[in-house]
Amino acid sequence: MGRRLSISLLKAFIQSFCRSYPARLLPRPAQPSIRHGSFSKAFRVLTTLVLLATLAANPQIAAGEQLTYELTITADKDDGTPQVKRIQLNLLVEQIAGENATVGWSLAEEGRGTFSWLEHYGRASVNLLEPGDSVGGPAVLLTHSGGRSVVPIAIPLASTTLSRDEGAMWTAGGLNYKTLATGKRQEIDAVEIESRGRFGHRRSFWIAAEDCLMLDGVETLFVGQGEQQQLKFKLVSRATLASSDSQEASQELDQWIALRDLLKREVRTERPELSAEQLTTLKTELPKLIDSQKSLLLKQVATSADKEVRGQKSQQAAIAALREAILGKEAGDLTLVDLLGKVTEGESYAGKVVVLHFWKYTDSPLEEPYGQIGYLDFLARKRAADGVVTLGVHCDPELSDAETRRGSLSAARRLRSFMNLSYPIMVDDGKLLDRLGDPRSAGAALPLFVVIGKDGKVTTYHAGLYEVNPREGLAELSTAISAAVGAKP
């Protein structure tokens, strides 16, 4: 009530000022410089008062605001069964400068794929004039019928200058905006705004009439080969932190970002696996951050980090045990059948270096880095002159079912044709992979690379993807092959 009265008095003063202005500042031809100076000063005063009245009527979201949103991403399967991905997005408004905001963020995602904890926090620069436009903002990993996609998540903050007049239209960031309606959302006076682009609806959202805080909304997404998804978001909590608490949360975020930089991990890496070197770094640095963590912003991140790192340490120990169990041992019979049913006896590889690549060879969903088969094929062509035999080994549970086997083999053949692979793809009934050590038994994923020396013994066992050298491709594997080629049978 007091603020409304103050605003009314301020507006009344401005109106009185405007009515009296001509009488108090009549132009005098003999003193043009005084006339100009008085007018400029009066205009500046008037402009300042109008701006103050506008800001008082429409208060901006302030630094120290902590907001939590719940989001869902939904798609329909071919059978009509809905798939739902759930996300919790936490925001800390660190700074507001004009129409730009600096926002610390964290998220938790569940269902339809997920990023590692290292992708679940950050700091974004947000353009408040173009809702959804940010640099360094969050993203989630979404599995759909066409494969897997990285989906950027718009930070739901908007400028107080957005029009709340019903029917108002404007353009920003290549999108056409329109104020559709006014009403109540979560018992708050609100305005509905819609944005549309070249392909139709982009986003509809309700903002608080007082400060343009986004309350809820719907966004249309397209992933893969144009598969449509619907993202919904809703504000579930809002709090204003004390200045000291806000600064503490920002400092914590600085430390977590520094840790990620120390690991030298590429942004939005889809696979969660960490290298032995990264795990060694985390063994020292992660406990420090977890022990000092206090803010709500990073609470879930700390919990996830501790759980995932512990799991990966156990997984790597199990993989190491599989590796030690097979290195230097006889690989055994390598008799295999190719995709067309042709049998190749294992004896034909006697005295040769053999590279086995165990993976599910399929063209759908086709997801990068495709098991690194492009790099492997380059290496296979290069090392063929050394007598090295490279074999892809198709591993798919559907091969064991007569009704699905044909489709699995067809998918592998299509992939081989699409990638123009020079090396043959064989089929394993599971016995060879089990004999050499299936990394999936340790909770890891394929691919598995195995190098067998001229004497028939395993020289290399590598579960997961190799680090890629931009100039040399799979340099580590190439070195392992060279060692096997140079060794005496």
Secondary structure, DSSP 8 states (H G I E B T S, - for coil): -HHHHHHHHHHHHHHHHHHHHHHHS---TT-HHHHHHHHHHHHHHHHHHHHHHHHHHS----TTEEEEEEEEEEEE-TTS-EEEEEEEEEEEEEEEETTEEEEEEEEEEESS----GGGSEEEEEEETTSTT-EES--EEEEEETTEEEEEE-------TTS--STT-EEEETTEEEEEEEEEEETTEEEEEEEEEETTEEEEEEEEETTT--EEEEEEEEEETTTEEEEEEEEEEEEEE--HHHHHHHHHHHHHHHHHHHHHT--TT-S-----HHHHHHHHHHHHHHHHH---STTHHHHHHHHHHHHHHHHHHHHHHHHHHHHTTSB-----EEETTS-EE-GGGGTTS-EEEEEE---SSS--TTGGGHHHHHHHHHHHGGGT-EEEEEE--GGGGSHHHHHHHHHHHHHHHHHHT-SS-EEE--SHHHHHH--GGGGT--S-EEEEE-TTSBEEEEEES----BTTTBSHHHHHHHHHHHHS--
